[in-house]
Amino acid sequence: MSIINNKNSLEKSILYVILIARKIKGGNMGIEINSRLSSNIKNMKRSVIRELLKLTSKPEIISFAGGLPAPDTFPIDEIADIAKEVVLNHGKTALQYGSTEGFIPLKEELIKFLKTDGISVSEKQIIITSASQQGLDIVGKIFIDPGDTVIVESPTYVGAISAFNSYKAKMVGIEMDDDGMRMDLLEEKLKELDKKGTHPKFIYVIPDFQNPGGVTLSLERRNKLLSIASEFDLIIIEDSPYRAIRYRGETIPSLQSMDNEGRVVSLYTFSKILFPGMRLGWAAGPEEIIDKFVVAKQAMDLCTPPFNQAIVTEYLKRDKLQSNIESTIEEYRQKNQLMLEKLDEYMPDGKGLKWTKPDGGLFLWLTCPDYVNTEEMFYDAIKENVAYVVGSAFYGENPKYNSLRLNFSYPTLEEIDEGVKRLAKVISSKLK
Ligand SMILES: Cc1ncc(COP(=O)(O)O)c(C=O)c1O
């Protein structure tokens, strides 16, 4: 650990976080537990983002690091009113255990919600989950045996990496461009794997406003993805937390709505369209797969909290969701626009910097020239009181070190202006 000893205390903390994320062991305390731990937990890492967030919670730091929704989009008064009503009028069921599959009235509302997006599913094709992170864990639990190959975007969502890692998947990353995952590279990789006798368990994609990339899979590529999945007989996991948060441009049909072969499982969540605190989401897909979700979930938590499901059901019945989504879009559109304007204004020209221009979602991805290491640059950013997430956290394999993710939903407009100015100063100091 000599590299740690040579650093000052802030640098030490940051380095420590990065080392934990890379599974480098620290000192032992108390009894020796390592020999007793399962190989599964040994394979799991702390979330680098959650650890970094602890370091960036000082009030003077402007953080573009988290992935939090803006709290002023939460309909607090309405939920307070509904919560009271649910306890008083439906307390005997809402405070009781519920079924693993989920609260039927909520499923009925969700079937209507999906219909507005061109998706037609029956009640048996939906399961309510403790938000989409649980959906990802269940995907790992039901599909992955140790050493199984799964295909992911490169970069991809760090929580999916954690979930798939915990089941010891071998992740194969496929590069993206502004139109999402590159289908030529996917096809090439699948042929290569096929020659070696490897059949991936699934392809995991975030087609709309990808986290962390901010890019959207084009319609042409969605068609191609479905035809490749058909050719190689693969399941597609479509993770869709940001789909409804579109600021501009035409909505592109979801993979779920385009699937004629029953090979797409989609994960949805209320976290970004309502609020994340109730941990509510759902998965939709072929009945036989959803049935396996039920079996896996039974062992995890028996059921998603019925109280939360009852509150959200009532909220949907009052027909409030759409207007909440619209006002959220309005707020995030302004923030997204401002961040893009300020990047144009403050970042140096002609030095090889580029960033994505998302049409929705919460994030954009900034790439520096190859010689810039954004993990090392993180120390300087914190000294300038601005934070981001290091790009290397988002790779299922072969991490790259010259990118970073910026969130624009949580900071205020003033913070976006000042934070981008500080970040530009830090980045400029690294450019040749
Ligand atoms: C792509 C993606 N999937 C899943 C999640 C998990 O969200 P939740 O568990 O709150 O639904 C997130 C959260 O940021 C995400 O970005």
The ligand as an SDF file (V2000), in Angstrom:
LIG
                    3D

 16 16  0  0  0  0  0  0  0  0999 V2000
  -29.7190    1.5760  -16.4070 C   0  0  0  0  0  0  0  0  0  0  0  0
  -30.1930    1.4590  -14.9940 C   0  0  0  0  0  0  0  0  0  0  0  0
  -30.7920    0.3310  -14.5930 N   0  0  0  0  0  0  0  0  0  0  0  0
  -31.2440    0.1910  -13.3470 C   0  0  0  0  0  0  0  0  0  0  0  0
  -31.1040    1.1920  -12.4190 C   0  0  0  0  0  0  0  0  0  0  0  0
  -31.5960    0.9520  -11.0170 C   0  0  0  0  0  0  0  0  0  0  0  0
  -32.5930    1.8200  -10.6650 O   0  0  0  0  0  0  0  0  0  0  0  0
  -33.7250    1.4630   -9.6210 P   0  0  0  0  0  0  0  0  0  0  0  0
  -33.2850    0.2430   -8.8640 O   0  0  0  0  0  0  0  0  0  0  0  0
  -33.8460    2.6600   -8.7720 O   0  0  0  0  0  0  0  0  0  0  0  0
  -34.9390    1.2010  -10.4240 O   0  0  0  0  0  0  0  0  0  0  0  0
  -30.4880    2.3990  -12.7870 C   0  0  0  0  0  0  0  0  0  0  0  0
  -30.3170    3.4820  -11.8060 C   0  0  0  0  0  0  0  0  0  0  0  0
  -29.6690    4.4560  -11.9900 O   0  0  0  0  0  0  0  0  0  0  0  0
  -30.0220    2.5270  -14.1030 C   0  0  0  0  0  0  0  0  0  0  0  0
  -29.4310    3.6440  -14.5350 O   0  0  0  0  0  0  0  0  0  0  0  0
  1  2  1  0
  2  3  1  0
  2 15  2  0
  3  4  2  0
  4  5  1  0
  5  6  1  0
  5 12  2  0
  6  7  1  0
  7  8  1  0
  8  9  2  0
  8 10  1  0
  8 11  1  0
 12 13  1  0
 12 15  1  0
 13 14  2  0
 15 16  1  0
M  END
$$$$
